[in-house]
């Protein structure tokens, strides 16, 4: 058991290290080839912060661990909104300025509702099991492609500069390629260690893969989003904090869940409906907090409420 815990922690370290190096090297390589800064921010950096969830879910899908797939996606989305934005808003009130974020927040709520629709075949289609099929996974990927193209188009034509990123210095083309390979290796090895040892720990403690995916795995794979958002808030770049989290949720739903379903259809247990509803409520609360009241802002008391709700959700998971 101790060895499994150590290997799980090592997996998270490798995963976060790999994602960071991959983002830095890929951003520098793209800049060396003259790709606009705004495009780098919306593609490479966005992919990088979601890379841990993507890699973990690919391994989980290949091994047929549907509960881990759903648990990681839903757990990450819930932690992003209730946990990360809650912590960030407590540090400094979050004000939304970017027009793209105004679109992404409602879209992330719609994505949460879409998961409920796709995962309720028994209720809506009178099927025997709830299953997110390969064809539904393809639909999610198409949604993601449309979102990505639209986002890049709007951002390139906009005069806003908030979502641009700092390109790391000192990366030659050769050095960038080498670090990309190192980053990918860290992601792959770390992701494999996390899935294998998380399943092993779940068996030892008699926990379901759903529970460990919703808690340990989802929080661990969301560390890049947490680090990015807290760093942005401390620099008073509050719009980036919200955009980072909301964008990650859209990536998780459309890209990661879509790709996981294509690899292996995801069977959804009835117990997951609690998590699906929690995901919708988290998106709804964010929508209401941002688009009601004055100033398009997430205030400290609202952040405190989000964080308290997340803690309550974790307690409910453990004791039910």
C-alpha positions in Angstrom: 0.0 0.0 0.0 2.8 2.4 0.9 4.5 1.7 -2.4 1.3 2.5 -4.3 0.9 5.8 -2.4 4.5 6.8 -3.2 4.1 5.8 -6.8 0.8 7.8 -7.0 2.5 10.9 -5.6 5.5 10.4 -8.0 2.9 10.1 -10.9 1.4 13.5 -10.0 4.9 15.1 -9.8 5.9 13.7 -13.2 2.5 14.7 -14.6 2.7 18.4 -13.5 6.4 18.6 -14.4 5.8 17.1 -17.8 2.8 19.5 -18.5 4.9 22.6 -17.5 7.9 21.6 -19.6 5.7 20.7 -22.6 3.9 24.1 -22.4 7.1 26.1 -22.1 8.9 24.3 -24.9 5.9 24.1 -27.3 5.2 27.8 -26.7 8.8 28.7 -27.5 8.9 26.5 -30.5 5.6 28.0 -31.9 7.0 31.5 -31.3 10.2 30.5 -33.2 8.0 29.7 -36.2 6.2 33.0 -36.0 2.8 31.7 -34.6 0.9 34.7 -33.0 1.1 34.9 -29.2 -2.7 34.9 -28.8 -3.0 31.6 -30.7 -0.3 30.1 -28.5 -2.3 31.1 -25.4 -5.5 29.7 -26.7 -4.1 26.4 -28.0 -0.8 25.2 -26.5 -1.2 26.7 -23.1 -4.8 25.7 -22.8 -4.0 22.1 -24.0 -1.1 22.0 -21.5 -3.1 22.8 -18.4 -5.6 20.1 -19.5 -2.9 17.6 -20.5 -2.9 15.8 -17.1 -6.6 15.1 -17.3 -6.3 14.1 -20.9 -3.4 11.6 -20.3 -5.0 10.1 -17.2 -8.3 9.6 -19.0 -6.7 8.0 -22.1 -5.1 5.4 -19.8 -8.3 4.9 -17.9 -10.3 4.6 -21.2 -7.8 2.1 -22.6 -8.1 0.0 -19.4 -11.9 0.2 -19.5 -12.2 2.1 -16.2 -15.4 4.1 -17.1 -15.8 5.2 -13.5 -12.4 6.7 -13.5 -13.1 8.5 -16.8 -16.3 10.1 -15.6 -14.9 10.7 -12.1 -11.9 12.6 -13.4 -13.8 14.7 -15.8 -16.6 15.6 -13.4 -14.3 15.9 -10.4 -12.0 18.2 -12.3 -14.8 20.4 -13.5 -16.4 20.7 -10.0 -13.0 21.4 -8.4 -12.2 24.0 -11.0 -15.3 26.0 -10.3 -16.0 25.4 -6.6 -12.4 24.9 -5.4 -10.0 26.9 -7.6 -12.3 29.9 -8.3 -13.4 29.8 -4.6 -9.7 30.0 -3.5 -8.9 32.6 -6.2 -11.8 34.9 -5.3 -10.9 34.7 -1.6 -7.4 36.0 -2.5 -8.8 38.8 -4.7 -12.3 39.5 -6.2 -12.4 38.2 -9.8 -13.7 40.7 -12.4 -14.6 39.5 -15.9 -13.5 41.8 -18.7 -12.9 39.6 -21.7 -15.7 39.2 -24.2 -14.5 35.6 -24.9 -15.0 34.8 -21.2 -18.6 36.1 -21.4 -19.2 33.5 -24.1 -17.2 30.7 -22.4 -19.1 30.9 -19.0 -22.5 30.1 -20.6 -20.9 27.5 -22.9 -19.4 25.7 -19.9 -22.8 25.6 -18.3 -24.3 24.2 -21.5 -21.5 21.6 -21.6 -22.4 20.5 -18.1 -26.1 20.1 -19.1 -25.0 18.2 -22.2 -23.2 15.6 -20.1 -26.4 15.0 -18.2 -28.3 14.5 -21.5 -25.7 12.1 -22.9 -25.4 10.1 -19.6 -29.1 9.5 -19.1 -30.0 7.0 -21.8 -32.2 5.0 -19.3 -34.3 8.1 -18.4 -34.4 9.8 -21.8 -34.2 6.9 -24.3 -35.5 4.0 -22.2 -32.3 2.1 -22.7 -30.9 -0.7 -20.5 -27.7 1.1 -19.5 -26.4 4.7 -19.5 -23.7 4.9 -22.1 -21.7 7.7 -23.7 -21.1 6.0 -27.1 -18.3 6.5 -29.6 -20.7 8.4 -31.9 -21.6 10.8 -29.0 -17.9 11.1 -28.4 -17.4 12.2 -32.0 -20.1 14.8 -31.5 -18.3 16.2 -28.4 -15.1 16.4 -30.4 -16.9 18.3 -33.1 -18.2 20.7 -30.5 -14.6 21.2 -29.3 -13.3 21.9 -32.8 -16.0 24.5 -33.5 -15.3 26.1 -30.1 -11.5 26.2 -30.7 -11.8 27.7 -34.2 -14.3 30.3 -33.0 -12.2 31.2 -30.0 -9.1 31.7 -32.1 -11.0 33.7 -34.8 -12.6 36.0 -32.2 -9.4 36.5 -30.3 -7.3 37.3 -33.4 -9.8 39.9 -34.6 -10.1 41.4 -31.1 -7.9 44.2 -29.7 -7.8 42.6 -26.3 -4.4 41.4 -25.0 -5.3 39.8 -21.6 -5.1 36.2 -22.9 -1.6 36.6 -24.4 1.1 34.6 -22.7 4.8 35.1 -21.8 7.0 33.1 -24.2 9.9 31.5 -22.3 13.3 32.8 -23.4 16.4 30.8 -24.2 14.7 27.9 -26.0 16.3 27.2 -29.4 14.4 25.0 -31.8 16.5 21.9 -30.9 16.2 22.6 -27.2 12.4 23.1 -27.5 12.0 19.7 -29.3 14.1 17.9 -26.6 12.0 19.4 -23.8 8.8 18.6 -25.6 9.9 14.9 -25.7 10.8 15.1 -22.0 7.5 16.7 -21.2 5.6 14.1 -23.1 7.5 11.3 -21.3 6.7 12.9 -17.9 3.0 13.0 -18.9 2.8 9.5 -20.1 4.8 7.9 -17.3 3.0 10.0 -14.7 -0.4 9.3 -16.1 0.2 5.5 -16.1 1.5 5.6 -12.6 -1.6 7.6 -11.4 -4.2 5.3 -13.0 -2.5 2.0 -12.0 -1.9 3.0 -8.4 -5.2 4.9 -7.9 -7.0 1.7 -8.9 -4.8 -0.3 -6.6 -5.4 2.0 -3.6 -9.1 2.0 -4.3 -9.1 -1.8 -4.1 -7.1 -1.8 -0.9 -9.4 0.6 0.9 -12.6 -0.8 -0.6 -13.3 2.5 -2.4 -14.9 2.8 -5.8 -13.0 4.0 -8.8 -15.6 6.7 -9.1 -14.8 8.1 -5.6 -11.0 8.1 -6.1 -11.4 9.7 -9.5 -13.7 12.4 -8.1 -11.3 13.2 -5.3 -7.6 12.3 -5.4 -7.2 11.9 -9.1 -9.3 14.9 -10.2 -7.7 17.3 -7.7 -4.2 16.1 -8.6 -4.7 16.5 -12.3 -6.1 20.0 -11.7 -3.0 21.3 -10.0 -1.8 23.1 -13.1 -5.1 25.0 -13.3 -4.8 25.8 -9.6 -1.2 27.0 -9.9 -2.0 29.1 -13.0 -5.1 30.7 -11.5 -3.5 31.6 -8.1 -0.5 33.0 -9.8 -2.7 35.1 -12.1 -4.8 36.5 -9.2 -1.7 37.4 -7.2 -0.5 39.4 -10.2 -4.1 41.0 -10.3 -4.7 39.4 -13.8 -8.0 38.2 -12.5 -9.6 37.7 -15.9 -7.1 35.1 -16.8 -8.0 33.1 -13.6 -11.6 32.8 -14.7 -10.8 32.2 -18.3 -8.3 29.5 -17.4 -10.8 27.6 -15.3 -13.8 27.9 -17.6 -11.7 27.1 -20.7 -10.4 24.0 -18.9 -14.0 22.8 -18.1 -14.9 23.2 -21.8 -11.7 21.2 -22.8 -12.6 18.5 -20.2 -16.1 18.0 -21.4 -15.7 18.3 -25.2 -12.2 17.1 -25.8 -11.3 14.8 -23.0 -14.6 13.1 -22.4 -15.2 13.0 -26.2 -11.8 11.3 -26.9 -12.2 8.9 -23.9 -15.7 7.9 -25.3 -14.2 7.3 -28.8 -11.4 5.1 -27.3 -13.9 3.1 -25.2 -17.7 3.8 -24.7 -18.1 5.2 -21.2 -20.7 3.4 -19.0 -22.3 5.8 -16.5 -23.4 4.4 -13.1 -26.5 5.8 -11.5 -24.4 7.1 -8.6 -22.7 9.5 -11.1 -25.9 11.4 -11.5 -25.0 13.1 -8.1 -21.7 14.3 -9.6 -23.4 15.3 -12.9 -25.9 17.5 -11.0 -23.2 18.9 -8.8 -21.3 19.9 -12.0 -24.4 21.6 -13.4 -25.1 23.4 -10.2 -21.4 24.6 -10.0 -21.7 26.0 -13.5 -25.1 27.6 -12.7 -23.7 29.3 -9.6 -20.8 30.7 -11.5 -23.1 32.0 -14.2 -25.4 33.6 -11.6 -22.6 35.2 -9.6 -20.9 36.6 -12.7 -23.9 37.8 -14.7 -26.0 39.1 -11.8 -25.2 42.0 -9.5 -22.8 44.8 -10.3 -19.5 44.8 -12.2 -19.5 41.2 -13.6 -17.4 40.1 -10.6 -17.0 37.1 -8.3 -16.7 38.6 -4.9 -14.8 37.3 -1.9 -18.0 36.1 -0.1 -19.1 34.3 -3.2 -15.7 32.6 -3.5 -16.0 31.6 0.2 -19.5 30.1 -0.6 -18.1 28.2 -3.6 -15.2 26.7 -1.5 -17.6 25.8 1.4 -19.9 24.0 -1.1 -16.9 22.1 -2.4 -15.9 20.9 1.1 -19.5 19.9 1.7 -19.6 18.0 -1.6 -16.4 16.1 -0.6 -17.9 15.2 2.8 -21.1 14.0 1.1 -19.0 11.8 -1.2 -17.1 10.2 1.6 -20.1 9.4 3.8 -22.5 8.2 1.2 
